[in-house]
Amino acid sequence: MHLNVLILDDSSAMLNTLDSILTSHGYRVESYSDCEACWQRLVAAVNGRMSVPDLLLLDLNMPGLDGLMFLGRIRAQECLARMAVLVLLAKADAGTCTCALGAGANDYLTKPVDLSELLERVAILSARQKGRASAVRIKQMQ
C-alpha cells in the first residue's frame, strides 16, 4: 500500500507534474499552491478530523510564509513531527540545504526535479514511514 503525499508548491506546472507522476505510481496525492490552505489541511489532521499525511513535498520558495517557516510550524506540532518532509530547492547551495535539514527536513531535491530521483527518494522516505508505523504498532501491543 502506498502512502498519502501532500505537495505544497506555488507553481501549477510543478504541482501538476508531481501529482501526475506520484499518482501514476500509486501514491494518494493532495496538492496545494498556498501555505494557508495546506496548513488548514494539516490542522484538520492535528485535530483528528483527517489523517496525518505520510510525506510532504515542500517548496521552500513560497510567497508569504516561506517554506522554512512552514516547516518550523509543522515540526512544532507533536502529531506532525513524524511526517516525512522532502524539501524542493530552487538551488542547492550548502547554506540552504543545511538550513532545511536543520529545520527538520528529512531530505531535499533541487529543481528542476529529476523524476526518477524523486520516485527513489519518495520510496526511501515511504519505507522509513512504514518502518516507523510498524514499530509504533509493535510498541503499542507490548
N, C-alpha and C positions, 0 to 999 in steps of 0.2 A: 504494500500500500504506500502510495506517495504522500508527501506531506503538503500542508497548507502553506502557501507562499504569499506574502504581501509584497507589492512593489510600490515604492514611492519615488517618482521621478517627474519633473515638470515638463519633460519632453514627450509629447504624444507619440512621436515616432519611436522613441526608446521604449515607452510603455507597451506599444503595440508589438514591437519586436520581441521583447522579453516575455510578454504574456503569451504570444503565439508559440514561441519555442518551448517554454515550460509546460504549457497546456498540452502541446503535442507529445510531450514526454510523460504525461500522466499526472503532473502536479496540478493541484487545485490552486488557482491564482485569483487574487483580488488586486486590482490596480488603482492607484491614487496619484493624482497630479498635484495635490497640495497637502502640506503638512497638517493643517487643521482637520481635514476630512479623514486622513489616515489616523490622526491622534484620536478622533472620536470613535473610530473602529476599535482601536486598542483600549480605550476607556471602557467600551462595552465588554471587552474581554476581562478587564480588571474587575468590573462589576458583576461578572458571571453571566452576562446576557449572551455572550458569544464565546467561542473557543479561542484560546491563545494561539496565534499562528506559530508555526514551527520555524519559519525563516522570514526575514525581512530583507529585501534588496533595497538599499537606501542610497539615493543620490546625495552626495554631500553638498553639492552646489544648488541649493534650493532657494527660491526667493522668500523673503520674510524670515521665518525661523530657519536657520541653516541646518544642515544635516548633523553637524556635531552637537548642536544644542538639542536637536530632536533625539539623538542617540542618548544624550545625558538624561532626558526625560524618561526614556524607556528604561534605562538601567537604574533609575531611582525607584521604579515600581517593582516590588518584590516578585509579583507573579509574572512580570515580563522579563525578569533578569535572565531566565534560561533560554529565551527565544534567541536563536542564532541570527546574527546580523552580518550581511555581506555588503560592504560599502562599495559604491561605484564612484570612482575618482576621475575627474577631467584630466589630471596628470598625476603621475605617481612620484612626486618629489618626496624625499626622505622625511621632511617635516610633517607633511600632510598625512603620510602613512603612519608615522609614529603617533600623531595626534588621534587619528581614527582608532588605531589599535588600543591606545591608552584610554580612550573614552569608552571602550567596551566592544568595538567591532571584533568579530571573530575572524574576518578575512576581508580582502579587498580585491577589486579588479579595476583596471583602467579602461576608460572609454577611448576609442570605440571598443566595445566588448567583443572579444573573440567568443563566438557561440559555443564552440566545443570546450573551451576553457570554462565558460560559465556553467555548462552542464556538469563538468567534472567537479567544480567547486561546490555546486549545489548538492551533488550526490555525496560528497565528502561530509558536508555540513548536515545533510539529511541522515547519513549513517550515524553521525555523532548524536543527533537528536534522538534517533531510535534507540541508541545505546543508553542515553540518559533516561528515557522513558521506561525502558526495561529495568534499569537499576532502581528507579523510584518504585515501580510495581513490586519488585522483589523486596525492597526495604519495607514497604507497607504491609507485605504479607508476613513479615517476621514478627 
